[in-house]
Amino acid sequence: MEQFENFWATAVDIVWGLPLVILLVGAGLYFTIACRFLPFRGLKHAFDILRGKYDKKDDPGEISHFQALSSALSATIGMGNIAGVAIAISLGGPGAIFWMWVAGLVGMSTKFFTCTLATMYRKKDENGIDQGGPMYYLEVGLGKYFKPLAIIFAICGMIGCLSLFQVNQLSGLLHSDYGWNRVGTGVVCMTLVGIVILGGIKRVGVVTARVVPSMFLLYLASAIFIILANASAVPDIIASIFKGAFGGEAIIGGGAGIAFAEVMKTGIKRAAFSNEAGVGTAPMAHGAAKTKEPVREGLIAMLGPFLDTNLVCTLTALVILSSGVLEGELQSSSEAVVVTVNAFTAAMGQFGRYLLTLIIVLFSVSTMISYSYYSLKCAKYLLGIKIGSYYVYVYLLSLPLAAWLGQDTVVNIIDTCFALMAIPTLTGALLLSGKVTSAVQNYYQRMNL
């Protein structure tokens, strides 16, 4: 077991070097400039699409724009926003939040490009159903010589999209606060998730479209209440975020100065885990949307990183930093979710503890549901529909196992796989970026926008 844990600890150090950080941010900046800041000037049109103004029943695909965004958000708005932010602040100080903001903003353009491509280069599966995602735009858009990259993406996606982190953190919280058996929690999760995911993407879309908005608004309202209660501390917190972003003294982690590169890497790594821009997961959900206009789905997808990172993660950071519950570096990733729970408890008493526990359960289960679709889609791409469909049982059995694994190891596994998914995803998107910019120009001319 020790060798297994050491392997993943070494792997994450290798793949999450400065080159990957440059790729994630650099690609996002390039996409932003290439589309002439479309994520910002196209917001009104994106919300028009989201509310169904342009929906048509006969469009190809399986789910609506709103259901596609809900499925993608249910995967991103979750433990990364609650536990991941605590990890980021612990390792990188408040300055890591600034780099999460940067990654979130440029991530909007990255999501726009990758999800537009996922809809543009769809491929019918053995049942005649349109499928989209990085593996398909790599294979269909760039040709057979890029299929090895598609295979690498799919292999890492099968592992990286197992809900190891969500089950691990949830079972840890319920064990420490309520005495629940960790593996027992995993079994309950397996049962609940199995009921939904065995119904396919349509059922996933219906369930997440109902659950995600309610849990999002509930968390939003709770966090804002706590921040307002500690409003006097907010100006100093904002100042510490900007000061810490460029190598100033960190107020977390023993007060030691943190190197600029390390702070930046920590913020961007946690943002990638939270909003998944450039990782390639969301294109698999948006690739199933009912539309004949790839640009429209890209516009919907770009809302994800802003809502996830620049809004939800920021609120979590302000809650944690204003409460003063995080002192020193976390001894283990298992403590991350407890930090946020303690922040809610400090502000709202036991009611806050129970409220956040409920929100965490909703976040975790909805993420498990969406991740199952991603993981299964990668398996079907690699193995074909008939054999790949059985991978759903591997996914479900991994949930009790995840509750038993060491929490630092779980974080290292996911971080490593996400890094190896990002490389083919962004490589394909950069090489096909000209197709997207041409499609944007054509679309805006036809729509007179």
C-alpha positions as CSV (number, residue, x, y, z in Angstrom):
1,M,0.0,0.0,0.0
2,E,2.9,2.4,0.8
3,Q,4.3,1.8,-2.7
4,F,0.9,2.6,-4.2
5,E,0.7,5.8,-2.3
6,N,4.3,6.8,-3.1
7,F,3.7,6.2,-6.8
8,W,0.8,8.7,-6.9
9,A,2.7,11.2,-4.8
10,T,5.6,11.1,-7.2
11,A,3.3,11.2,-10.3
12,V,1.5,14.3,-9.2
13,D,4.8,16.1,-8.6
14,I,6.0,15.2,-12.1
15,V,2.9,16.2,-14.1
16,W,1.9,19.3,-12.1
17,G,5.0,21.3,-13.0
18,L,5.2,24.8,-14.3
19,P,4.8,23.7,-18.0
20,L,1.3,22.4,-17.3
21,V,0.4,25.7,-15.5
22,I,1.7,27.7,-18.4
23,L,-0.4,25.4,-20.8
24,L,-3.6,25.9,-18.8
25,V,-3.3,29.7,-18.4
26,G,-1.6,30.3,-21.7
27,A,-4.2,28.4,-23.7
28,G,-6.9,30.2,-21.9
29,L,-5.4,33.6,-22.7
30,Y,-4.9,32.7,-26.3
31,F,-8.5,31.5,-26.6
32,T,-9.7,34.7,-25.0
33,I,-7.8,36.9,-27.5
34,A,-8.6,34.7,-30.4
35,C,-12.4,35.0,-29.9
36,R,-12.1,38.7,-29.0
37,F,-13.2,38.4,-25.4
38,L,-16.4,36.6,-26.4
39,P,-17.0,35.2,-22.8
40,F,-17.6,38.8,-21.7
41,R,-19.3,40.3,-24.7
42,G,-21.5,37.2,-25.3
43,L,-23.0,36.9,-21.8
44,K,-26.5,38.2,-22.7
45,H,-26.8,35.9,-25.7
46,A,-25.6,33.0,-23.5
47,F,-28.4,33.6,-21.0
48,D,-31.0,33.9,-23.8
49,I,-29.9,30.4,-25.0
50,L,-29.9,29.0,-21.5
51,R,-33.5,30.0,-20.9
52,G,-34.5,28.1,-24.1
53,K,-35.1,30.9,-26.5
54,Y,-33.5,29.0,-29.4
55,D,-34.4,25.4,-28.4
56,K,-35.8,23.1,-31.1
57,K,-37.2,19.6,-30.5
58,D,-35.7,18.2,-33.7
59,D,-32.1,19.3,-33.0
60,P,-29.6,16.4,-32.7
61,G,-28.5,15.4,-29.2
62,E,-30.0,13.9,-26.1
63,I,-30.5,16.7,-23.5
64,S,-31.4,20.5,-23.4
65,H,-28.8,23.3,-23.1
66,F,-29.9,23.8,-19.5
67,Q,-29.7,20.1,-18.7
68,A,-26.2,20.0,-20.2
69,L,-25.0,22.9,-18.1
70,S,-26.6,21.4,-15.0
71,S,-24.9,18.1,-15.7
72,A,-21.6,19.8,-16.1
73,L,-22.1,22.1,-13.1
74,S,-23.1,19.2,-10.9
75,A,-19.7,17.7,-11.6
76,T,-17.8,20.9,-10.9
77,I,-19.8,22.5,-8.1
78,G,-19.0,20.2,-5.3
79,M,-16.2,19.1,-3.0
80,G,-13.7,21.2,-5.1
81,N,-15.6,24.3,-3.9
82,I,-15.8,23.3,-0.3
83,A,-12.8,21.1,0.5
84,G,-10.6,22.2,-2.4
85,V,-10.6,25.9,-1.4
86,A,-9.4,25.0,2.1
87,I,-6.6,22.9,0.6
88,A,-5.6,25.8,-1.7
89,I,-5.5,28.4,1.2
90,S,-3.6,26.0,3.4
91,L,-0.9,25.2,0.8
92,G,-0.7,28.6,-1.0
93,G,-2.1,31.1,1.4
94,P,-4.8,33.6,0.5
95,G,-2.8,34.5,-2.6
96,A,-3.8,31.2,-4.2
97,I,-7.4,32.5,-4.4
98,F,-6.2,35.2,-6.8
99,W,-4.8,32.6,-9.2
100,M,-8.0,30.7,-8.9
101,W,-9.8,33.8,-10.1
102,V,-7.4,34.1,-13.0
103,A,-7.9,30.5,-13.9
104,G,-11.6,30.9,-13.7
105,L,-11.7,33.9,-16.0
106,V,-9.5,32.5,-18.7
107,G,-11.2,29.1,-18.2
108,M,-14.4,30.6,-19.6
109,S,-12.7,30.9,-23.0
110,T,-11.2,27.4,-22.6
111,K,-14.6,25.9,-21.9
112,F,-16.1,27.8,-24.8
113,F,-13.5,26.4,-27.3
114,T,-13.5,22.8,-26.0
115,C,-17.3,22.5,-25.7
116,T,-17.9,24.1,-29.1
117,L,-15.5,21.6,-30.6
118,A,-17.2,18.7,-28.7
119,T,-20.5,19.7,-30.4
120,M,-18.9,20.4,-33.7
121,Y,-17.1,17.1,-34.1
122,R,-19.7,14.6,-32.8
123,K,-19.6,11.0,-33.9
124,K,-22.5,8.5,-33.9
125,D,-21.9,5.5,-31.7
126,E,-23.0,1.9,-32.5
127,N,-26.6,2.8,-31.6
128,G,-26.7,5.8,-33.9
129,I,-26.5,8.3,-31.0
130,D,-24.3,11.4,-31.3
131,Q,-21.4,11.4,-29.0
132,G,-19.0,14.3,-28.2
133,G,-15.9,15.0,-26.2
134,P,-12.2,15.6,-26.5
135,M,-11.6,12.0,-27.7
136,Y,-14.0,12.6,-30.6
137,Y,-12.7,16.0,-31.7
138,L,-9.1,14.7,-31.5
139,E,-10.0,11.7,-33.7
140,V,-12.6,13.2,-36.0
141,G,-11.2,16.8,-36.2
142,L,-7.5,16.0,-36.4
143,G,-7.5,12.5,-37.9
144,K,-6.1,9.1,-37.1
145,Y,-2.6,10.2,-36.2
146,F,-4.1,11.9,-33.1
147,K,-6.1,8.9,-31.9
148,P,-3.3,8.0,-29.4
149,L,-4.0,11.2,-27.6
150,A,-7.7,10.4,-27.6
151,I,-6.9,7.0,-26.1
152,I,-4.7,8.6,-23.4
153,F,-7.5,11.0,-22.6
154,A,-10.1,8.2,-22.3
155,I,-7.8,5.9,-20.1
156,C,-7.1,8.8,-17.7
157,G,-10.8,9.8,-17.8
158,M,-11.9,6.3,-16.8
159,I,-9.8,6.6,-13.6
160,G,-9.9,10.4,-13.0
161,C,-13.7,10.5,-13.3
162,L,-14.2,7.9,-10.6
163,S,-15.8,9.8,-7.7
164,L,-12.9,9.0,-5.3
165,F,-12.5,12.4,-3.8
166,Q,-16.3,13.1,-3.3
167,V,-16.9,9.8,-1.5
168,N,-13.7,10.0,0.5
169,Q,-14.4,13.5,1.8
170,L,-18.1,12.8,2.5
171,S,-17.4,9.5,4.3
172,G,-14.7,11.2,6.3
173,L,-17.0,14.0,7.4
174,L,-19.9,11.7,8.3
175,H,-17.5,9.5,10.3
176,S,-15.8,12.3,12.3
177,D,-19.0,14.3,13.0
178,Y,-21.7,11.6,13.2
179,G,-19.9,8.3,13.7
180,W,-21.0,6.8,10.5
181,N,-19.0,3.8,9.1
182,R,-16.9,5.1,6.2
183,V,-17.4,2.0,4.0
184,G,-21.1,2.0,4.9
185,T,-21.4,5.6,3.6
186,G,-19.7,4.4,0.4
187,V,-22.3,1.6,0.0
188,V,-25.2,4.1,0.5
189,C,-23.7,6.3,-2.1
190,M,-23.3,3.4,-4.5
191,T,-27.0,2.5,-4.1
192,L,-28.3,6.1,-4.6
193,V,-26.0,6.8,-7.5
194,G,-26.8,3.5,-9.1
195,I,-30.5,4.1,-9.1
196,V,-30.0,7.3,-11.2
197,I,-27.1,6.4,-13.5
198,L,-28.5,3.1,-14.7
199,G,-31.1,5.3,-16.5
200,G,-28.5,6.9,-18.8
201,I,-27.6,10.6,-19.6
202,K,-31.3,11.6,-20.0
203,R,-32.1,10.6,-16.4
204,V,-28.8,12.2,-15.3
205,G,-29.8,15.4,-17.1
206,V,-33.3,15.4,-15.5
207,V,-32.0,14.8,-12.0
208,T,-29.2,17.3,-12.1
209,A,-31.4,20.0,-13.6
210,R,-33.6,19.7,-10.5
211,V,-30.9,19.3,-7.8
212,V,-28.2,21.7,-9.0
213,P,-30.1,25.0,-9.0
214,S,-31.5,24.4,-5.5
215,M,-28.2,23.4,-3.9
216,F,-26.4,26.2,-5.7
217,L,-28.8,28.8,-4.3
218,L,-28.9,27.3,-0.8
219,Y,-25.1,27.4,-0.6
220,L,-24.9,30.9,-2.1
221,A,-27.4,32.3,0.5
222,S,-25.7,30.6,3.4
223,A,-22.2,31.8,2.5
224,I,-23.4,35.4,1.8
225,F,-25.1,35.4,5.3
226,I,-21.8,34.4,7.0
227,I,-19.7,36.9,5.0
228,L,-22.1,39.7,5.9
229,A,-21.9,38.7,9.5
230,N,-18.1,39.1,9.3
231,A,-18.1,42.1,6.9
232,S,-15.6,44.1,8.8
233,A,-12.9,41.5,8.1
234,V,-13.5,41.4,4.3
235,P,-11.3,44.4,3.2
236,D,-8.3,43.0,5.0
237,I,-8.9,39.6,3.4
238,I,-9.2,41.0,-0.1
239,A,-5.9,42.9,0.5
240,S,-4.2,39.7,1.7
241,I,-5.3,37.8,-1.4
242,F,-3.7,40.4,-3.7
243,K,-0.6,40.7,-1.5
244,G,-0.1,36.9,-1.3
245,A,-0.7,36.3,-5.0
246,F,2.7,37.8,-5.9
247,G,4.8,36.2,-3.2
248,G,4.0,38.3,-0.2
249,E,4.0,36.8,3.3
250,A,1.3,34.2,3.6
251,I,-0.9,34.5,6.7
252,I,-1.5,30.7,6.5
253,G,1.1,28.0,6.8
254,G,3.1,29.2,9.7
255,G,3.6,32.7,8.3
256,A,6.4,31.6,6.0
257,G,6.9,33.4,2.7
258,I,5.6,31.3,-0.2
259,A,7.3,31.5,-3.6
260,F,5.3,33.1,-6.3
261,A,5.5,30.1,-8.6
262,E,4.2,27.8,-5.8
263,V,1.3,30.1,-4.9
264,M,0.3,30.4,-8.6
265,K,0.6,26.6,-9.2
266,T,-1.5,25.8,-6.1
267,G,-4.3,28.2,-7.1
268,I,-4.4,27.0,-10.7
269,K,-4.3,23.3,-9.7
270,R,-7.2,23.7,-7.3
271,A,-9.1,25.8,-9.9
272,A,-8.6,23.1,-12.5
273,F,-9.9,20.5,-10.0
274,S,-12.9,22.8,-9.2
275,N,-14.0,24.1,-12.6
276,E,-12.3,21.5,-14.8
277,A,-11.7,24.1,-17.6
278,G,-9.2,22.5,-20.0
279,V,-9.5,19.0,-18.3
280,G,-12.1,17.9,-20.9
281,T,-14.9,16.6,-18.7
282,A,-17.5,19.2,-19.4
283,P,-17.2,18.8,-23.2
284,M,-18.5,15.2,-22.7
285,A,-21.7,16.6,-21.2
286,H,-22.1,19.5,-23.5
287,G,-21.5,17.2,-26.5
288,A,-24.8,15.5,-25.7
289,A,-26.8,18.8,-25.9
290,K,-29.6,19.1,-28.4
291,T,-28.4,21.7,-30.9
292,K,-27.3,22.2,-34.5
293,E,-25.2,25.2,-33.5
294,P,-21.9,24.3,-31.8
295,V,-21.2,27.9,-30.9
296,R,-24.4,28.1,-28.8
297,E,-23.4,25.2,-26.7
298,G,-19.9,26.8,-26.2
299,L,-21.6,30.0,-25.0
300,I,-23.6,28.0,-22.4
301,A,-20.5,26.0,-21.3
302,M,-18.4,29.2,-20.7
303,L,-20.7,30.2,-17.8
304,G,-19.5,27.2,-15.8
305,P,-16.0,28.4,-14.7
306,F,-17.3,31.8,-13.7
307,L,-20.2,30.4,-11.6
308,D,-18.0,27.6,-10.1
309,T,-14.7,29.4,-9.4
310,N,-15.2,33.2,-9.5
311,L,-18.4,33.0,-7.5
312,V,-18.8,29.8,-5.4
313,C,-15.1,29.3,-4.6
314,T,-14.7,33.0,-3.8
315,L,-17.6,32.8,-1.3
316,T,-16.0,29.7,0.3
317,A,-12.7,31.4,0.6
318,L,-14.2,34.5,2.2
319,V,-16.2,32.3,4.7
320,I,-13.0,30.4,5.7
321,L,-10.7,33.4,6.0
322,S,-13.3,35.6,7.8
323,S,-14.0,32.9,10.4
324,G,-10.4,32.3,11.4
325,V,-10.9,28.6,11.6
326,L,-7.9,27.7,9.4
327,E,-4.6,28.1,11.4
328,G,-1.5,26.5,9.9
329,E,-1.2,23.9,7.2
330,L,-3.6,21.0,7.0
331,Q,-2.0,17.8,8.2
332,S,-4.1,15.8,5.8
333,S,-6.5,16.4,2.9
334,S,-9.1,14.7,5.2
335,E,-9.2,17.9,7.3
336,A,-10.2,20.1,4.3
337,V,-14.0,19.7,4.3
338,V,-14.0,19.9,8.2
339,V,-12.4,23.4,7.9
340,T,-15.4,24.7,5.9
341,V,-17.9,22.9,8.2
342,N,-16.2,24.6,11.2
343,A,-16.5,28.0,9.5
344,F,-20.2,27.5,9.1
345,T,-20.5,26.3,12.7
346,A,-18.6,29.3,14.0
347,A,-21.0,31.7,12.3
348,M,-24.3,29.8,12.6
349,G,-23.9,27.4,15.4
350,Q,-25.0,23.8,15.2
351,F,-27.6,24.8,12.6
352,G,-24.7,25.8,10.3
353,R,-23.1,22.4,10.8
354,Y,-26.2,20.5,9.9
355,L,-27.0,22.9,7.0
356,L,-23.6,22.5,5.4
357,T,-23.6,18.7,5.9
358,L,-26.9,18.6,3.9
359,I,-25.4,20.8,1.2
360,I,-22.2,18.6,1.1
361,V,-24.3,15.5,0.7
362,L,-26.2,17.1,-2.2
363,F,-23.0,18.4,-3.8
364,S,-21.3,15.0,-3.4
365,V,-24.1,12.8,-4.8
366,S,-24.8,15.1,-7.8
367,T,-21.1,15.1,-8.6
368,M,-21.0,11.3,-8.4
369,I,-23.9,11.1,-10.8
370,S,-22.3,13.3,-13.4
371,Y,-18.8,11.8,-13.0
372,S,-20.4,8.4,-13.7
373,Y,-21.5,9.6,-17.1
374,Y,-17.9,10.9,-17.9
375,S,-16.2,7.7,-16.7
376,L,-18.6,5.5,-18.6
377,K,-18.3,7.5,-21.8
378,C,-14.5,7.1,-21.7
379,A,-15.0,3.3,-21.2
380,K,-17.4,3.0,-24.1
381,Y,-15.0,5.0,-26.4
382,L,-12.2,2.6,-25.6
383,L,-14.0,-0.7,-25.4
384,G,-17.2,-0.2,-27.4
385,I,-20.7,0.2,-26.1
386,K,-21.4,-3.5,-25.4
387,I,-18.3,-4.1,-23.2
388,G,-17.9,-0.5,-22.0
389,S,-21.4,-0.5,-20.6
390,Y,-20.3,-3.0,-17.9
391,Y,-17.8,-0.4,-16.6
392,V,-20.8,1.2,-14.8
393,Y,-20.4,-1.6,-12.2
394,V,-16.7,-0.9,-11.8
395,Y,-17.7,2.7,-11.2
396,L,-20.3,1.8,-8.6
397,L,-18.0,-0.6,-6.8
398,S,-15.3,2.1,-6.6
399,L,-17.5,4.2,-4.3
400,P,-17.1,2.0,-1.2
401,L,-13.4,1.5,-2.1
402,A,-12.9,5.2,-2.2
403,A,-14.2,5.6,1.3
404,W,-11.5,3.3,2.5
405,L,-8.5,4.8,0.6
406,G,-6.1,7.4,2.2
407,Q,-7.3,10.9,1.5
408,D,-4.0,12.4,0.4
409,T,-3.6,9.5,-2.1
410,V,-7.1,10.1,-3.5
411,V,-6.2,13.8,-4.2
412,N,-3.0,12.8,-5.9
413,I,-4.8,10.2,-8.1
414,I,-7.3,12.8,-9.3
415,D,-4.8,15.6,-9.8
416,T,-2.5,13.3,-11.8
417,C,-5.3,12.0,-14.1
418,F,-6.7,15.5,-14.6
419,A,-3.3,16.8,-15.6
420,L,-2.9,13.9,-18.2
421,M,-6.5,14.6,-19.5
422,A,-5.7,18.3,-19.9
423,I,-2.7,17.8,-22.2
424,P,-4.7,16.1,-25.0
425,T,-7.7,18.2,-24.5
426,L,-5.8,21.5,-24.9
427,T,-3.6,20.2,-27.6
428,G,-6.6,19.4,-29.7
429,A,-8.4,22.6,-28.9
430,L,-5.3,24.7,-29.8
431,L,-4.8,22.9,-33.1
432,L,-8.5,23.3,-34.0
433,S,-9.0,26.8,-32.6
434,G,-9.2,28.3,-36.1
435,K,-12.3,26.2,-36.8
436,V,-13.9,27.7,-33.7
437,T,-13.1,31.3,-34.5
438,S,-14.5,30.8,-38.1
439,A,-17.6,29.3,-36.7
440,V,-18.1,32.2,-34.2
441,Q,-17.8,34.7,-37.0
442,N,-20.2,32.8,-39.2
443,Y,-22.7,32.4,-36.3
444,Y,-22.7,36.0,-35.3
445,Q,-23.2,37.2,-38.9
446,R,-26.2,34.8,-39.4
447,M,-27.7,35.9,-36.0
448,N,-27.1,39.6,-36.7
449,L,-25.4,39.9,-33.3
